[in-house]
Amino acid sequence: MGELKQALDSARAAIPMTKALSSARSVERLGDFAGQLEPYGTSMMVQEFRDHLNRELAA
């Protein structure tokens, strides 16, 4: 809906909760969200979010 920053902020806030749940479905949903960001892939905000997501989920 064009609110990229708000969507990224909300998803970033969900990462610690997802890790705490150890839920494969939650991790999958975050991955799906990251995939939906493809049209904005050149945005620095999106690149930083994806890097953060990958680091957090790998830990």
Secondary structure, DSSP 8 states (H G I E B T S, - for coil): ---HHHHHHHHHHHHHHHHHHT-HHHHHHHHHHHHHTGGGTTSHHHHHHHHHHHHHHH-
